[in-house]
């Protein structure tokens, strides 16, 4: 098999050249990072679970008219996606006070917000992904007014849909981040949803117990990271009881046999 050309490697994924022009293969790693990569580790099997969860969520979002980069899942760790020009802005949607918002404003974590907040962060690890306003985004040309409107509109629609989806399986969608990209038709650029939606980029709390079912378990040294990700996948109906464990184990066994 010919060696694939690597296009980009990030903290949680690797992008390879796709089989057709305008496509990429997105590979989900087990690497875990926090605090802008100041903390690093591994969550065995995380990539397998995030691949399935993100596939499921993106497929559902496409069903309600949200344009995304997702084409299809190729195997347990890889997806075929559209190649996009990533907008250098992370869009964070908050429904409940948690994380940096609690720390910055001194508000107790878990306090429900009276209205959903949409925040923007400039994607630059060296700068610590600083929070920016729409004025900064327009001033420095990171996105146009129309693109910013499209991103904000899609973020609210995604939030409305996912809040209901997760509430239906007993999970509270506290906050999450989204990334967007441009696809080009001649000189016309269109904004679509990119990256992934998984417990890596969402805060997900059990609605009854408040148990964290996301990457905060890694950030805060709570342990049980892979079990939390498996629980989200099980509740979404992606694995019958017990199959999430065996799927991860099978993948890890296969990876070790190949010496990776």
C-alpha positions as CSV (number, residue, x, y, z in Angstrom):
1,X,0.0,0.0,0.0
2,X,1.4,3.4,-0.9
3,X,2.2,5.7,2.0
4,X,-0.3,8.4,2.4
5,X,0.8,12.0,2.4
6,X,0.3,13.7,5.7
7,X,-1.2,17.2,5.4
8,X,-1.5,18.3,9.0
9,X,-1.2,17.0,12.5
10,X,-3.0,18.6,15.4
11,X,-3.4,17.7,19.1
12,X,-6.1,15.1,18.6
13,X,-6.2,14.3,14.8
14,X,-4.1,13.8,11.8
15,X,-5.2,14.9,8.3
16,X,-4.0,12.9,5.3
17,X,-4.5,13.5,1.5
18,X,-7.8,12.1,0.4
19,X,-8.5,9.7,-2.5
20,X,-10.2,12.4,-4.6
21,X,-9.4,16.1,-5.1
22,X,-11.0,18.3,-2.4
23,X,-11.1,15.5,0.2
24,X,-9.0,14.5,3.2
25,X,-8.8,11.6,5.6
26,X,-9.2,12.6,9.2
27,X,-7.6,10.2,11.7
28,X,-8.6,10.3,15.3
29,X,-5.7,9.9,17.8
30,X,-5.7,8.8,21.4
31,X,-3.6,11.8,22.5
32,X,-5.2,14.0,25.1
33,X,-4.2,17.6,25.8
34,X,-5.4,20.3,28.1
35,X,-4.6,23.9,29.0
36,X,-3.3,24.6,25.4
37,X,-1.2,21.5,25.4
38,X,0.5,22.3,28.7
39,X,-0.9,19.0,30.0
40,X,-0.5,15.9,27.7
41,X,-1.5,12.3,28.0
42,X,-3.2,9.4,26.3
43,X,-6.7,8.0,26.7
44,X,-6.6,4.5,25.1
45,X,-9.4,4.0,22.6
46,X,-10.5,7.7,22.7
47,X,-10.0,8.1,19.0
48,X,-12.3,5.1,18.2
49,X,-15.1,6.5,20.4
50,X,-14.7,10.1,19.1
51,X,-14.8,8.9,15.5
52,X,-18.1,7.2,16.1
53,X,-19.7,9.9,18.2
54,X,-18.7,12.7,15.8
55,X,-19.9,10.7,12.8
56,X,-23.3,10.2,14.5
57,X,-23.6,13.9,15.5
58,X,-22.5,15.3,12.1
59,X,-24.9,12.9,10.3
60,X,-27.8,14.1,12.5
61,X,-26.9,17.8,12.0
62,X,-26.8,17.3,8.2
63,X,-30.3,15.9,8.5
64,X,-31.5,19.3,9.9
65,X,-29.7,21.3,7.2
66,X,-26.4,22.1,8.8
67,X,-23.7,21.9,6.1
68,X,-20.6,19.9,7.3
69,X,-17.3,18.6,6.1
70,X,-18.2,15.0,7.0
71,X,-18.6,12.6,4.0
72,X,-18.5,9.1,5.6
73,X,-16.6,7.0,8.2
74,X,-14.0,4.8,6.6
75,X,-13.0,2.6,9.6
76,X,-12.8,2.7,13.4
77,X,-10.4,5.7,13.4
78,X,-10.8,7.5,10.1
79,X,-13.3,9.6,8.3
80,X,-13.5,10.9,4.7
81,X,-14.1,14.7,4.9
82,X,-14.2,17.7,2.6
83,X,-11.1,19.8,2.5
84,X,-11.8,23.2,3.8
85,X,-10.0,26.4,4.6
86,X,-10.3,26.6,8.3
87,X,-11.5,29.9,9.8
88,X,-9.0,30.7,12.6
89,X,-11.8,31.2,15.2
90,X,-13.2,28.8,17.8
91,X,-16.8,29.4,18.5
92,X,-17.8,28.4,22.1
93,X,-21.4,28.1,23.1
94,X,-22.3,28.1,26.8
95,X,-25.5,27.1,28.5
96,X,-24.2,26.7,32.0
97,X,-21.3,28.4,33.9
98,X,-18.3,26.1,33.9
99,X,-14.5,26.1,33.2
100,X,-12.9,29.4,32.4
101,X,-16.2,31.3,32.6
102,X,-16.6,30.3,36.3
103,X,-12.9,31.2,37.0
104,X,-12.9,34.6,35.2
105,X,-16.2,35.9,36.7
106,X,-16.2,34.2,40.1
107,X,-19.6,32.6,39.4
108,X,-20.2,29.1,40.9
109,X,-19.8,26.3,38.4
110,X,-23.1,24.7,37.5
111,X,-25.1,28.0,37.6
112,X,-27.5,27.9,34.6
113,X,-27.2,30.9,32.3
114,X,-30.3,33.0,31.8
115,X,-29.5,33.0,28.1
116,X,-27.1,31.1,25.8
117,X,-23.7,32.9,25.4
118,X,-21.7,32.6,22.1
119,X,-17.9,33.5,22.5
120,X,-15.1,33.7,20.0
121,X,-11.5,32.7,20.5
122,X,-8.6,33.3,18.1
123,X,-6.9,29.9,17.3
124,X,-3.3,30.4,18.2
125,X,-1.7,28.0,20.8
126,X,1.3,30.3,21.3
127,X,-1.0,33.1,22.4
128,X,-3.2,30.8,24.5
129,X,-6.2,31.1,22.1
130,X,-7.3,34.5,23.3
131,X,-10.9,35.5,23.5
132,X,-11.8,38.1,20.8
133,X,-14.9,40.0,19.8
134,X,-16.7,40.2,16.5
135,X,-15.0,43.6,16.1
136,X,-11.5,42.0,16.2
137,X,-12.6,39.3,13.8
138,X,-13.9,41.8,11.2
139,X,-11.0,44.2,11.8
140,X,-8.3,41.6,11.1
141,X,-10.2,39.9,8.3
142,X,-10.4,36.5,9.9
143,X,-14.0,36.3,8.7
144,X,-16.4,38.6,6.9
145,X,-19.6,40.0,8.4
146,X,-21.7,37.5,6.4
147,X,-19.4,34.6,7.5
148,X,-19.6,35.6,11.2
149,X,-23.4,35.8,11.0
150,X,-23.5,32.3,9.4
151,X,-21.2,30.9,12.1
152,X,-23.2,32.4,14.9
153,X,-26.5,31.2,13.4
154,X,-25.2,27.7,12.9
155,X,-23.8,27.6,16.4
156,X,-27.2,28.4,17.9
157,X,-29.0,25.9,15.7
158,X,-26.4,23.2,16.7
159,X,-26.9,24.1,20.3
160,X,-30.7,23.9,20.2
161,X,-30.5,20.5,18.5
162,X,-27.8,19.0,20.6
163,X,-29.3,20.2,23.9
164,X,-32.4,18.3,23.0
165,X,-30.5,15.2,21.8
166,X,-28.4,14.9,25.0
167,X,-31.3,15.8,27.3
168,X,-33.2,12.8,25.8
169,X,-30.4,10.5,27.1
170,X,-30.1,12.2,30.5
171,X,-27.1,14.4,29.6
172,X,-26.8,18.1,30.2
173,X,-25.0,20.0,27.4
174,X,-23.1,22.5,29.5
175,X,-20.9,24.1,26.7
176,X,-19.0,23.1,23.6
177,X,-16.7,24.4,20.9
178,X,-17.2,24.5,17.1
179,X,-14.8,25.1,14.2
180,X,-15.8,26.2,10.8
181,X,-14.2,26.1,7.3
182,X,-14.7,27.6,3.9
183,X,-15.4,25.7,0.8
184,X,-14.9,27.5,-2.5
185,X,-17.0,27.6,-5.7
186,X,-15.0,29.7,-8.0
187,X,-14.7,33.0,-6.1
188,X,-17.6,32.3,-3.8
189,X,-16.7,30.9,-0.3
190,X,-19.3,29.2,1.8
191,X,-19.1,28.4,5.5
192,X,-19.6,24.8,6.7
193,X,-19.1,23.0,10.1
194,X,-15.7,21.3,10.4
195,X,-13.4,19.5,12.9
196,X,-15.4,17.2,15.3
197,X,-18.1,17.2,17.9
198,X,-17.2,14.7,20.7
199,X,-16.6,14.6,24.5
200,X,-13.2,16.2,23.7
201,X,-14.8,19.5,22.9
202,X,-18.1,19.4,24.9
203,X,-18.8,19.5,28.6
204,X,-21.4,16.8,29.2
205,X,-22.8,16.2,32.7
206,X,-25.2,13.5,33.8
207,X,-28.5,15.3,34.5
208,X,-29.1,13.3,37.7
209,X,-25.7,12.9,39.3
210,X,-23.8,15.7,37.7
211,X,-21.0,13.3,36.8
212,X,-18.7,14.6,34.1
213,X,-18.7,12.6,30.9
214,X,-16.1,14.5,29.0
215,X,-12.4,15.6,28.8
216,X,-12.7,17.4,32.2
217,X,-12.0,14.0,33.7
218,X,-8.6,14.3,32.1
219,X,-8.1,18.0,32.8
220,X,-9.0,17.6,36.5
221,X,-7.3,14.2,37.1
222,X,-10.6,12.6,37.9
223,X,-9.8,9.3,36.1
224,X,-12.3,7.1,34.2
225,X,-11.9,9.0,31.0
226,X,-12.5,6.2,28.6
227,X,-15.4,4.9,30.6
228,X,-17.0,8.4,30.4
229,X,-16.6,8.5,26.6
230,X,-18.0,5.0,26.4
231,X,-21.0,6.0,28.4
232,X,-21.8,8.8,26.0
233,X,-21.5,6.4,23.0
234,X,-23.7,3.8,24.7
235,X,-26.4,6.4,25.5
236,X,-26.4,7.6,22.0
237,X,-27.1,4.0,20.9
238,X,-23.8,3.6,19.0
239,X,-22.7,0.4,20.8
240,X,-25.0,-2.2,22.5
241,X,-24.1,-2.8,26.1
242,X,-20.6,-4.0,26.4
243,X,-19.7,-3.6,22.8
244,X,-17.9,-0.2,23.3
245,X,-15.4,-1.9,25.5
246,X,-14.8,-4.8,23.0
247,X,-14.6,-2.4,20.1
248,X,-11.9,-0.3,21.8
249,X,-10.0,-3.4,22.9
250,X,-10.2,-4.9,19.4
251,X,-8.8,-1.7,17.9
252,X,-6.0,-1.5,20.4
253,X,-5.1,-5.1,19.8
254,X,-5.0,-4.5,16.0
255,X,-2.8,-1.4,16.5
256,X,-0.3,-3.3,18.7
257,X,-0.1,-6.1,16.2
258,X,0.8,-3.6,13.5
259,X,3.4,-2.2,15.8
260,X,2.0,1.3,15.8
